[in-house]
Amino acid sequence: MPLPDVIFPEDNADDDDLYAELSMYYHAERFIDEMKRFGVDAFKCELSTMLANYRTTELSTAYPDLDYTPLNNAYWTNTCDPEKGPTMIFGQGAAVDFGYDGDVVYHELGHGMVSLLTPNGLGDRTLRSDGVLNDAGGINEAVADYFSVILANEPLLGDYVARFWPGYGNAIRNAENTKRCPDNTVGQVHNDGEPFMGAMWAARKRIGREKMDPVVFELLPRLPSDADLETASLTVLEIAEEALARGEWTQSDLDQLVRGFDSRGLYDCPRIHVDPEKVASGASLYLRGKTTGVTPFFPGPMQLRHEVPQGSDNVIVRFRLGGDAGPPDNPTGVVVLLKRADEPIAFEYTLTAVDKNPDGSNKGSVREVIQVSGDWDHQLVASRLGDSDNQLVLRGFRPGEVVHVALANLTTGEQVASGTSIVSVPPEFLDEGTVTVDVGPPEVVTDGQGVDASEVHTAEPEASCACRSDGASAPLALLALLGLRRGRRRR
């Protein structure tokens, strides 16, 4: 087949080249051969359909120089029946061809191995007292990355795609990272798997691939479908301790493994931002949408802890989120949950059964609903300032008082609240009707493969390369301040 020269943009954007299919199948055969070396002779699908050069024939205003609409991604769809669609899709992107990148092919095939080796899958939400987590999906992504590492034997994932796709640098993701839990977890699967992948790579470098690579094949069958990062990390430790008992690992090997996971906070990770600088500068939170299976909402994946400083009597919660999916009095559809105590909000989940029809008809037909409750003191709506800035100003606090804040999404679609922060300002700022705080730029989080909300794919993919009080608090005053301005926080 003609070999493209990726230095030239037109070769990357050629929507009808034959090399993409050749590259895709070559790397797939190499992957299957490598799995056999580990004793895995099967794959999730007896027949897997792999589709290269995927794009649509419609013209797109977003890409006026192309005669097609690109797909800037690759997907594992978990579909084994060819009549229902392809098992894997590798997009013809606007500036790159995902079928060219061996790492991307290994990653999507890695999802197939995860699907094969996990008894009940690996992607269910985790309902915890501190929030609703998407850790299982993050572990799925991290393990798919690890399969790519096994094949490539180096930490950079997606060298080609990232290098020739503007804005990425030298890799889509890098296994050699220092990401930690909870500092770098936001509720998005590609993002939240990076601390686990970083720990696995660190152990692999120090212990050796011969000892670490087999661990992943023992790990997957032991994981529940809603495993969180702590469960996966402790299971890796369990496997290593068994290897130590059999004489296959040394104590030094085990110590190296523990050091890598412990330094990333993976053995014990309450999902609470407690660092004052992190809380004040802002973080992105992926908020799960409301479904018919939950009431009144799923809480977000993270809480923020804030202590009111000396000289202040207020708490200001801010986040950036546009849209109008909510009701007129709450266009973002997001509520702020606040607890006035130096302990996190404790969420509880009760499985109940309700009539399918709200009018009471057909009473014999019921559906299961998760009832979410908790010990938050206030459920409030922030005021919209401009197109996407949202702010909630609360007064009546004492210096030294601690609050915990979580966000919850009342709409049916996932939403991303970026720049979520809590600050306090001197009272005179509010008395003057002006709040001047240094919020900082929003944290930029991608889904790890450059997916844009406007991209189109053929089906829903399974994976891709996003009240009580303590009785001692002062009365709470809610202010709706208009025309607030940003600036540097004055002290």
C-alpha positions in Angstrom: 0.0 0.0 0.0 1.2 3.6 -0.6 2.8 4.8 2.6 1.6 8.2 3.7 4.0 10.9 4.7 2.5 12.4 7.9 4.7 15.5 7.5 2.2 16.7 4.9 -1.3 17.7 6.2 -3.0 16.4 3.1 -1.8 12.9 3.8 -3.2 12.9 7.3 -6.5 14.2 6.0 -6.9 11.9 3.1 -10.3 10.3 3.7 -9.9 7.4 1.3 -6.4 6.1 1.7 -5.8 2.4 2.0 -3.0 2.5 4.5 -5.3 3.2 7.5 -7.0 -0.2 7.1 -3.7 -2.0 6.7 -2.2 -0.3 9.8 -5.3 -1.1 11.8 -5.3 -4.8 11.0 -1.5 -5.1 11.4 -1.6 -3.7 14.9 -4.6 -5.8 15.7 -2.8 -9.0 14.7 0.2 -8.0 16.7 -2.0 -7.4 19.8 -3.7 -10.8 19.5 -0.3 -12.5 19.2 1.0 -10.7 22.3 -2.1 -11.7 24.3 -1.5 -15.4 23.4 2.0 -15.0 25.0 0.2 -14.3 28.3 -2.1 -17.4 27.8 -5.1 -15.5 26.6 -6.2 -17.2 23.4 -9.7 -15.7 23.1 -11.0 -12.2 22.4 -14.4 -10.7 23.5 -15.9 -11.2 20.0 -15.4 -14.3 18.0 -15.6 -12.1 15.0 -14.6 -8.4 15.5 -15.4 -5.9 12.8 -12.9 -3.0 12.6 -13.7 0.1 10.6 -11.1 2.5 9.5 -11.4 5.9 7.8 -14.7 6.6 9.5 -16.3 10.0 8.6 -19.6 11.2 7.3 -20.2 12.5 3.8 -22.0 15.7 5.0 -20.2 18.9 4.7 -19.4 20.7 8.0 -19.2 24.4 8.6 -16.6 23.6 11.3 -14.3 22.1 8.7 -14.7 24.2 5.6 -11.6 22.8 3.9 -12.8 19.2 4.1 -15.4 17.5 1.8 -16.5 15.3 4.7 -17.3 15.6 8.5 -14.4 14.0 10.4 -14.5 11.8 13.5 -11.7 13.0 15.8 -11.7 9.8 17.9 -11.7 6.0 18.0 -14.2 3.8 19.8 -14.7 0.4 21.2 -18.4 -0.2 20.9 -18.7 -3.7 22.5 -20.7 -4.8 19.5 -19.9 -8.3 18.3 -22.7 -8.8 15.7 -21.5 -7.3 12.4 -25.1 -6.7 11.4 -25.5 -4.3 14.3 -22.3 -2.3 13.6 -18.6 -2.4 13.9 -16.8 -3.6 17.1 -14.2 -0.8 16.8 -14.2 2.5 14.9 -11.1 4.5 14.0 -12.0 7.9 12.8 -10.6 9.9 9.9 -9.9 13.0 11.8 -9.6 16.6 10.6 -5.8 16.6 10.9 -4.9 12.9 11.7 -6.0 9.4 10.9 -6.6 7.4 14.0 -6.0 4.1 12.1 -2.4 5.2 11.7 -1.6 5.2 15.4 -0.7 1.8 16.8 -1.2 3.0 20.4 -4.8 3.9 19.7 -5.4 0.5 18.1 -3.9 -1.3 21.1 -6.0 0.9 23.4 -9.3 0.0 21.8 -8.4 -3.7 21.6 -7.4 -3.3 25.3 -11.1 -2.4 26.0 -12.0 -5.7 24.4 -9.7 -7.6 26.8 -11.2 -5.7 29.7 -14.7 -6.7 28.5 -13.5 -10.3 28.1 -11.8 -10.7 31.5 -14.2 -8.8 33.8 -17.2 -11.0 34.7 -19.7 -8.2 34.9 -18.0 -5.5 32.9 -16.1 -2.5 34.3 -18.0 0.8 34.0 -20.8 1.1 36.6 -21.0 4.2 38.8 -19.8 3.9 42.4 -22.2 5.2 45.0 -20.2 6.4 48.0 -20.9 8.5 50.9 -18.7 11.3 49.6 -20.1 11.3 46.0 -21.0 9.4 42.9 -17.8 8.3 41.2 -17.0 7.1 37.7 -13.9 5.3 38.8 -14.7 1.9 37.2 -14.7 3.6 33.8 -11.5 5.3 34.7 -9.9 2.0 35.7 -11.2 0.6 32.3 -9.4 3.4 30.5 -6.2 3.0 32.6 -6.0 -0.7 31.9 -6.7 -0.2 28.2 -3.7 2.2 28.3 -1.7 -0.4 30.1 -2.3 -2.9 27.3 -0.9 -0.3 24.9 2.1 0.0 27.1 2.6 -3.8 27.0 2.8 -3.6 23.2 4.7 -0.4 22.8 7.0 -0.7 25.9 7.0 3.0 26.5 4.8 5.4 28.4 3.6 7.8 25.7 0.1 7.0 24.4 -0.8 8.2 20.9 2.4 9.8 19.8 1.3 10.2 16.2 -2.2 11.6 16.9 -1.0 14.0 19.6 2.0 15.3 17.5 0.0 16.1 14.4 -3.2 17.2 16.1 -2.8 20.8 17.4 -3.0 21.3 21.1 -1.8 18.0 22.5 2.0 18.1 22.6 3.8 14.8 22.3 1.2 12.4 23.6 -2.5 12.0 24.3 -1.7 10.6 27.7 1.5 9.8 29.5 1.8 6.8 31.8 4.8 8.5 33.4 2.8 11.0 35.3 2.4 12.3 38.9 -1.4 12.5 38.9 -2.9 12.0 42.4 -6.2 11.1 43.9 -8.2 13.2 44.7 -6.2 16.2 43.4 -6.5 15.2 39.8 -9.8 13.4 39.7 -12.9 15.2 38.3 -15.4 12.5 37.5 -14.3 11.9 33.8 -13.0 8.4 32.9 -9.9 9.2 30.8 -8.9 11.8 33.3 -9.6 9.8 36.5 -7.7 6.7 35.3 -4.4 8.5 35.1 -3.2 8.2 38.7 -3.8 4.4 38.5 -1.9 4.2 35.3 0.9 6.3 36.7 1.3 3.9 39.6 1.2 0.8 37.4 3.9 2.3 35.1 6.1 3.4 38.1 5.9 -0.2 39.4 6.7 -1.6 36.0 9.8 0.5 35.6 11.2 -0.5 39.0 10.0 -4.1 39.3 10.2 -5.1 35.6 7.7 -5.9 32.9 8.0 -9.7 33.5 6.5 -9.3 37.0 4.1 -6.4 36.5 2.5 -7.2 33.1 0.9 -10.5 34.3 -0.7 -8.6 37.2 -3.3 -7.0 34.9 -4.5 -10.4 33.7 -5.1 -11.4 37.4 -6.6 -8.1 38.3 -9.5 -7.9 35.9 -11.4 -11.1 36.9 -11.3 -10.0 40.5 -12.9 -6.5 40.0 -16.5 -5.7 40.6 -18.3 -3.7 37.9 -18.4 -0.6 40.1 -14.8 -0.8 41.4 -13.3 2.4 42.7 -9.6 3.4 42.5 -9.0 2.2 46.1 -10.5 -1.3 45.3 -8.4 -1.7 42.2 -5.3 -0.6 43.9 -5.7 -2.8 47.0 -6.5 -5.7 44.6 -3.1 -5.1 42.8 -1.5 -5.2 46.3 -3.3 -8.4 47.1 -2.0 -10.0 43.9 1.5 -8.9 44.6 1.4 -10.2 48.2 0.3 -13.6 46.8 3.3 -13.5 44.4 5.6 -12.7 47.3 4.2 -15.7 49.3 4.9 -17.9 46.3 8.5 -16.6 46.1 7.9 -14.9 42.7 8.3 -11.4 44.1 10.8 -10.0 46.6 10.0 -7.8 49.6 11.8 -5.0 47.7 9.4 -5.5 44.8 6.4 -5.2 47.0 7.8 -2.1 48.7 8.3 -0.4 45.3 4.8 -1.2 44.3 3.3 0.1 47.6 5.4 3.3 47.3 4.1 4.0 43.8 0.4 3.6 44.7 0.7 5.2 48.1 2.4 8.3 46.7 -0.6 8.8 44.4 -3.2 8.6 47.2 -4.7 5.4 45.8 -5.1 3.3 48.9 -7.2 5.8 50.7 -8.8 8.6 48.7 -11.7 10.6 50.2 -13.1 12.7 47.4 -12.7 16.0 49.2 -10.6 18.9 48.0 -9.0 20.2 51.2 -6.1 22.2 49.9 -7.1 25.9 50.4 -5.3 26.9 47.2 -7.0 24.2 45.1 -10.4 25.1 46.6 -9.9 28.8 45.9 -8.4 28.5 42.4 -11.1 26.2 41.1 -11.6 22.6 39.7 -13.6 21.0 37.0 -16.4 18.7 38.1 -18.2 16.3 35.8 -21.8 16.1 37.0 -23.8 13.0 36.1 -27.2 13.6 34.6 -30.5 12.8 36.4 -32.2 9.6 35.1 -35.6 7.9 35.8 -33.7 5.6 38.1 -32.7 8.2 40.7 -34.4 10.9 42.8 -33.8 13.7 43.3 -30.3 13.7 41.7 -26.9 12.1 41.7 -24.4 14.1 43.7 -21.2 15.2 42.0 -17.9 13.3 42.2 -16.1 15.7 44.6 -16.7 17.9 47.6 -14.8 21.1 48.5 -13.9 22.0 52.1 -13.5 25.7 53.0 -12.7 27.4 56.2 -13.9 31.0 56.7 -10.8 33.1 57.4 -10.4 35.8 60.1 -12.0 39.1 59.1 -14.7 37.5 56.9 -18.3 36.5 57.5 -19.1 35.0 54.1 -18.8 32.1 51.7 -18.8 32.6 47.9 -19.3 29.5 45.7 -18.5 30.0 42.1 -18.5 27.8 39.0 -18.6 28.3 35.2 -21.5 26.6 33.3 -23.7 27.9 30.6 -26.7 26.5 28.9 -30.4 26.7 29.7 -31.4 23.0 30.3 -32.9 23.8 33.7 -36.0 25.7 34.7 -36.3 29.5 34.4 -35.3 30.0 38.0 -32.2 27.8 37.6 -31.2 27.7 33.9 -28.0 25.7 34.5 -30.0 23.0 36.3 -27.3 22.7 39.0 -27.9 23.0 42.7 -25.3 23.8 45.4 -25.4 21.5 48.5 -23.8 23.0 51.6 -23.0 21.5 55.0 -22.0 23.7 57.9 -19.6 21.3 59.7 -16.0 20.2 59.6 -17.0 16.9 58.1 -18.1 16.0 54.6 -21.6 15.7 53.4 -22.6 12.0 53.9 -24.8 10.8 51.0 -27.0 7.7 51.4 -28.6 5.6 48.7 -31.7 3.6 49.2 -33.1 1.3 46.5 -36.9 1.7 46.3 -39.7 0.6 43.9 -42.2 3.0 42.5 -45.2 2.8 40.1 -44.1 3.2 36.5 -47.1 5.5 35.9 -47.4 8.5 38.1 -51.2 8.5 38.0 -51.2 5.1 39.8 -52.5 3.1 36.9 -51.0 -0.3 36.1 -49.9 -0.7 39.7 -48.5 -4.1 39.1 -45.7 -2.6 37.0 -42.9 -1.0 39.0 -39.4 0.2 38.5 -36.4 0.5 40.8 -35.4 4.0 41.8 -32.3 5.0 43.9 -33.4 7.5 46.6 -30.5 9.8 47.4 -30.5 11.6 50.8 -27.8 13.1 52.9 -27.0 15.5 55.8 -26.5 18.7 53.8 -27.9 21.8 55.5 -28.8 23.8 52.5 -29.8 23.2 48.9 -29.4 26.5 47.0 -29.3 27.9 43.4 -26.5 30.2 42.3 -27.1 33.4 40.4 -26.1 33.6 36.7 -23.6 36.4 36.0 -23.1 36.8 32.2 -23.1 33.8 29.9 -21.5 31.2 32.0 -20.4 32.5 35.4 -22.5 31.4 38.4 -22.1 32.7 41.9 -23.7 32.1 45.2 -22.9 34.6 48.0 -23.7 33.5 51.6 -23.3 35.5 54.8 -23.7 34.9 58.5 -20.6 32.8 59.1 -18.0 33.0 61.9 -14.2 33.1 61.3 -12.9 29.6 61.6 -16.2 28.0 60.6 -15.9 25.1 58.1 -18.2 24.3 55.3 -18.4 21.4 52.8 -19.9 22.0 49.3 -21.0 19.7 46.6 -22.8 20.3 43.3 -25.7 18.2 41.9 -27.2 18.1 38.4 -30.9 18.2 37.9 -30.8 17.9 34.1 -30.7 14.7 32.1 -27.4 15.3 30.4 -23.9 15.2 31.9 -22.7 18.7 32.6 -19.2 20.1 33.4 -18.9 22.8 36.1 -15.4 24.2 35.5 -13.6 26.6 37.8 -15.7 25.4 40.8 -14.3 27.3 43.8 -15.0 28.6 47.3 -13.6 31.9 48.6 -14.4 34.4 51.4 -13.9 38.2 51.2 -13.8 41.0 53.7 -17.4 42.0 54.7 -17.0 45.6 53.4 -16.7 44.2 49.8 -20.2 42.9 50.1 -21.4 46.0 51.9 -20.3 47.9 48.9 -22.1 45.5 46.6 -18.8 44.4 44.9 -17.0 41.2 45.1 -13.4 41.2 43.9 -11.8 37.8 44.0 -9.1 36.1 42.0 -10.8 33.1 40.6 -8.2 32.2 38.0 -8.7 30.5 34.6 -10.8 27.4 34.5 -9.1 24.0 34.7 -8.9 22.5 31.2 -9.8 18.9 31.2 -10.3 16.8 28.0 -11.6 13.3 27.7 -8.1 12.3 26.8 -8.8 11.7 23.1 -9.9 15.2 22.0 -13.6 14.4 21.7 -15.7 17.5 21.0 -19.3 17.6 21.9 -20.2 18.2 18.3 -18.7 15.0 17.1 -20.9 12.3 15.7 -20.6 8.5 15.9 -22.8 5.7 14.7 -23.9 4.3 18.1 -23.4 4.9 21.8 -19.9 3.6 22.4 -19.0 1.8 25.5 -15.5 3.3 25.7 -13.3 5.8 23.8 -9.7 6.5 23.5 -15.1 13.0 28.9 -30.7 18.6 56.3 -29.5 19.3 59.6 -27.3 21.8 61.4 -24.9 21.5 64.3 -27.1 23.9 66.2 -24.3 26.4 66.8 -24.1 28.2 63.5 -25.2 31.8 63.0 -28.2 32.5 60.7 -27.4 32.2 57.0 -28.1 35.1 54.7 -28.4 34.6 51.0 -27.4 37.5 48.7 -28.2 37.8 45.0 -25.6 40.4 43.9 -25.7 41.8 40.4 -22.9 43.3 38.4 -20.2 41.6 40.4 -16.7 42.1 38.9 -13.7 39.9 38.9 -10.2 40.9 39.8 -7.4 40.2 42.2 -8.4 39.1 45.7 -7.6 41.9 48.2 -6.5 41.0 51.7 
